[in-house]
Amino acid sequence: MHGEQIFSADEFRGALGAFATGIAVVTTRDGTGRGRAITVNSFSSVSLDPPLILFCLGKEAFHYEGFAEAEAFAVNLLAAGQEALSNRFASEAEDGFEDLETESLATGSPVFRESLAALDCRREAAHEAGDHLILIGRVAALKAPRAADPLLYFRGGYAGLTR
Ligand SMILES: Cc1cc2nc3c(=O)[nH]c(=O)nc-3n(C[C@H](O)[C@H](O)[C@H](O)COP(=O)(O)O)c2cc1C
């Protein structure tokens, strides 16, 4: 970290963790058609017109090259109870699509039938930002939200909505 910084990496993580987010699994297909997926909480809406969204891809991520070069990707927003799906794509050890039902919308990137909602995107831009790459997608098709609560992430752990 930079010399003038007066907080530690742990303090930085801790502060960021106080911002509650949803969880998404971003998917794409490589040149051979094989699916790839990564769990992220850095998803954000960007623009309504044109419809743009973003997520931040860690340069150390197992599938970095696959996503950094992908022309399309789909953002699957997770529903309450999908911790196992989140965990599955949060490490390179277990990242297969076996036994998961997927469908294609516009780009062919895998969309999970059980996702809360999904945004199928064509890559609009990519910006280097520190140890991450900001990937901006233009939404080509979407899967409307089904009636379910979201899976949340807060202070380093999963959480749920309390109303
Ligand atoms: C809740 C949660 C949020 C995450 N958010 C991101 C993210 O926004 N961007 C990212 O590149 N990786 C994120 N990750 C880590 C990736 O899922 C993980 O690095 C990736 O699946 C590859 O696994 P590896 O770290 O074993 O290489 C997140 C993980 C979890 C559990």
Ligand as a Chemical Component Dictionary entry (heavy atoms), coordinates in Angstrom:
data_LIG
# 
_chem_comp.id                   LIG 
_chem_comp.type                 NON-POLYMER 
_chem_comp.pdbx_formal_charge   0 
_chem_comp.three_letter_code    LIG 
# 
loop_
_chem_comp_atom.comp_id 
_chem_comp_atom.atom_id 
_chem_comp_atom.alt_atom_id 
_chem_comp_atom.type_symbol 
_chem_comp_atom.charge 
_chem_comp_atom.model_Cartn_x 
_chem_comp_atom.model_Cartn_y 
_chem_comp_atom.model_Cartn_z 
_chem_comp_atom.pdbx_ordinal 
LIG C1  C1  C 0 -18.881 -12.861 -1.238 1  
LIG C2  C2  C 0 -17.756 -12.874 -2.242 2  
LIG C3  C3  C 0 -17.566 -11.791 -3.084 3  
LIG C4  C4  C 0 -16.548 -11.769 -4.037 4  
LIG N1  N1  N 0 -16.439 -10.701 -4.871 5  
LIG C5  C5  C 0 -15.489 -10.692 -5.829 6  
LIG C6  C6  C 0 -15.423 -9.618  -6.765 7  
LIG O1  O1  O 0 -16.203 -8.673  -6.735 8  
LIG N2  N2  N 0 -14.470 -9.689  -7.735 9  
LIG C7  C7  C 0 -13.576 -10.732 -7.799 10 
LIG O2  O2  O 0 -12.732 -10.733 -8.696 11 
LIG N3  N3  N 0 -13.620 -11.764 -6.928 12 
LIG C8  C8  C 0 -14.549 -11.766 -5.952 13 
LIG N4  N4  N 0 -14.630 -12.826 -5.080 14 
LIG C9  C9  C 0 -13.628 -13.904 -5.161 15 
LIG C10 C10 C 0 -13.848 -14.816 -6.341 16 
LIG O3  O3  O 0 -15.128 -15.438 -6.279 17 
LIG C11 C11 C 0 -12.732 -15.891 -6.397 18 
LIG O4  O4  O 0 -11.496 -15.268 -6.343 19 
LIG C12 C12 C 0 -12.808 -16.683 -7.683 20 
LIG O5  O5  O 0 -13.926 -17.521 -7.692 21 
LIG C13 C13 C 0 -11.585 -17.524 -8.004 22 
LIG O6  O6  O 0 -11.203 -18.311 -6.942 23 
LIG P1  P1  P 0 -9.689  -18.272 -6.408 24 
LIG O7  O7  O 0 -9.629  -17.066 -5.482 25 
LIG O8  O8  O 0 -9.519  -19.583 -5.692 26 
LIG O9  O9  O 0 -8.788  -18.103 -7.587 27 
LIG C14 C14 C 0 -15.654 -12.865 -4.126 28 
LIG C15 C15 C 0 -15.837 -13.968 -3.280 29 
LIG C16 C16 C 0 -16.882 -13.974 -2.357 30 
LIG C17 C17 C 0 -17.079 -15.177 -1.471 31 
# 
loop_
_chem_comp_bond.comp_id 
_chem_comp_bond.atom_id_1 
_chem_comp_bond.atom_id_2 
_chem_comp_bond.value_order 
_chem_comp_bond.pdbx_ordinal 
LIG C1  C2  SING 1  
LIG C2  C3  SING 2  
LIG C2  C16 DOUB 3  
LIG C3  C4  DOUB 4  
LIG C4  N1  SING 5  
LIG C4  C14 SING 6  
LIG N1  C5  DOUB 7  
LIG C5  C6  SING 8  
LIG C5  C8  SING 9  
LIG C6  O1  DOUB 10 
LIG C6  N2  SING 11 
LIG N2  C7  SING 12 
LIG C7  O2  DOUB 13 
LIG C7  N3  SING 14 
LIG N3  C8  DOUB 15 
LIG C8  N4  SING 16 
LIG N4  C9  SING 17 
LIG N4  C14 SING 18 
LIG C9  C10 SING 19 
LIG C10 O3  SING 20 
LIG C10 C11 SING 21 
LIG C11 O4  SING 22 
LIG C11 C12 SING 23 
LIG C12 O5  SING 24 
LIG C12 C13 SING 25 
LIG C13 O6  SING 26 
LIG O6  P1  SING 27 
LIG P1  O7  DOUB 28 
LIG P1  O8  SING 29 
LIG P1  O9  SING 30 
LIG C14 C15 DOUB 31 
LIG C15 C16 SING 32 
LIG C16 C17 SING 33 
# 
